[in-house]
Amino acid sequence: MKRRLFAAMLLWCCTAAALAQGDAGVMPEPANPALPSLVLIGDSTVRNGRDDGQGKGAEGQWGWGNPLARYFDASKVNVVNRAIGGLSSRTYLTGGHWERTLQFIKAGDVVLIQFGHNDSSAVNDSSRARGTIKGVGEESQDIDNLLTGKPETVHSYGWYLRHYIAAIKARGASAVICSPVPRKAWDADGKIVRNRDSYGGWAEQVARQQQVGFIDLNGQVAAQYDALGRDGVMRLFPQVTPDEHTHTNMAGAELNARTVVAGLKSLRMPLPLSALNASGQAIPALEDERPVVEAARVAAEKPRDAALPTLFLVGDSTVKSGGVNGAVGWGERIGPFFDAEKINVVNHAIGGRSSRTFYTEGRWGRVLDQLKQGDVVAIQFGHNDGGRIGDPAMKGRASGKGVGPETVEDVRPDGTREQVHTFGWYMAKYVADARSRGRR
């Protein structure tokens, strides 16, 4: 009996410790220490569990740190996700995780910090003991930690953020504070609940006081959720656990990651932006090396149900990649946001096309042939329109700059001549053609 009681107590203690400190498995380290690193610290909304979706694929729980790595070129920058589920700004420090992470941080690195989801927990209990004092002040509380059995001085949420910032600056690296991503919760007006008056606002306050970068993930993601509507937001969280309100599925993690990338670009951090891959909208090289997807490799799409209205997508590889180098266009992920019983989504985009070549190759004409009353066409070009008209390096896709009526004559490889219009002319042509058929 005593042995069974001892075993049960030991199991309880181990379980409590695992819950308190997070079970993240083997933590990643910089793949190439000679390169600059983007280091992430935070909770499960940044790195969930063992970062494997619990074996449930895209519908498992994922932190935004996982898809964030895809936006960067591993040959130019390390993306090191050291976040651990279940931790707060306090327990990431007291559990020794920060000390182990800090040894990898060097001059020129950027460290993203996102805590807050777990900081509102109890300051002292026998299960997790991870709460922090609310606010950004210098007040503290001395406790005998019921979980660790040791005395501890607990500080405010802002104090812990300042502690991380000071250590990062001392290493010659740059800190960026992120406010915690919003939960799946709506207020009385049907809007996503913000935490501007608590951890979101406190995170920004610390960033401003310490003069470090700040990304308002809470506010920016909430605004996107509001635009998507309740049904759209529901699809960003695991369908297998409909009551889950904090942890997103992969689709939600990708939305959050894109918001982080946009924030990093706007902050102009000392992280080589040339490291961003096509998904991160890198500035192209002087020699236009972007691939032109062969039309034969892209399956022709038609409306699934001709009786329903259709949303047609027209654009380049950022809308539909055709699988080149494993890239995915946003149009290839937009389908789940629409009710397939009420509308078709047909993606006519093709990699490597500009507003000019999508028109001259006859692809726009094939879209027009499918249009009917009630349809909508979404058009996005621009990534491949740059460069000098007539330069062979541009692969015949450069359009004229601006939106005016002027033209430039170009000689094709076969000797024929083409009057090349401006980017705005081609875009206006698409709009006029659709409107002439009573479409939007």
Phi, psi and omega in degrees: 000315181296322180296318180295321179296318179296317180297319179295318179296319180296317178298317179299316181297317180295319180296316180298319180295320179296318179295320184290319187262349179086139178250091186253003181070207180285124183278142181289155175232163179303128182293324179227099184301342181283343181269157170294155182234145168254109186256135181246131170232144182166207185248202186290343177283350175258316176219110186268125177054233179266017177061041182229009180067019181056026179074013183255012179068212184295340181269004173282188178268128183227140171272157184290345178294335180291302179290340179302322184299332183291343181278357186237149180275114184296344178278352183239339182205141172273137169248112189242104184269100182257013178291153182223130180296145175089355185259157176248178176300333180281308187284341173294329177279307186290338178280358178087000183291323180293319179300319180288328178285321185300330182294341179269347187275132182224174180302136180094348179283163174237133181242119175268132183237121174222107174230168175142327183297328184254357184286343180275002179290177180298140178292323183217114173207178185264008181251310182227326177045060186237357183293153175241163176290134184294144177101195185235014185282188181258005180294155181216168180219124178273128181226160165260103187300117183291339180273314183268341183076015183239153175290148183206143173259117182263135183248183180279163176305314180296326179299315181294320177299318178296325179299314179296316182300315181299317181293322180293315179298322180297335179272358182080017179258175182245135178259142173230121178270131174248132172288150185296138180301148183287157175272167177278081182210139184244149178271186184295338180268005180081014178260153177296135181291125174266163173239044180300329182271003179226244190293327176296313178291322179293321179299316179294320181300316179295316181300317180293317181297321183270358178056052174238169181295149178222133174241118183277073179300322182299308182289318184290318178291320178301319179298321178292322177299316180300320180293327180286331184084167186302313182296321178295319179294321180303327181285350179269000180238155185306125179286336181288340177231079186299340179277353180294125185239356184247316187263125181278165167275190183295323179299318178292321179297323179294320177299315180296319180296319179298325179292322177295315180300316179299321179295318179297319180294320181290331180281344182053051180292158179286047176247130187298106180295340175294347178284344180294133178275191185300325180294331180268010176059057178293153172288124184293157177290164179300320174274122185287096183261007180293133185290148173255110183293131176291133183301327182295339181275350184253118181295135177288131182253147175227157177303135181293317181233106185298341181281345183265155171294158184230139169261112178265137178249131181231130180171205185250204185291342177284349175259320176212116187274337185072012177084007181297124180055026178075010183284156181230127177274157184295333178292340179277357179238003186274339184308312183298346180279355182241152179277110184296344178276354183238342183204144172270149171238117183239120185260104179264004180295156180211137185298143174086359182267149174249177177299331180285306188286333176296329179279310186289336178280357178086006182290324179295323178299324179289329175292315180302323182296338182265347185291142175218173182303134178094353181280160178229141178241124175258126189237127176220113173228172176139327183296328184251007182275349185284177179095180183265131177297130181097347178282119181302333181295339180275357175059032173070020184246356180295137174248168179290148180287146175091197186232013185279183183270355185296154180229161175227132180279134178234143178258120181286164179304332181274004177095347179286159183249145182228132173274108184270128182264178177281161176308313181297326180297314181295318180296318178295326178297316178300315181297314182297319180296317180294317181295325181296341177257011178075023181251168181250000000 
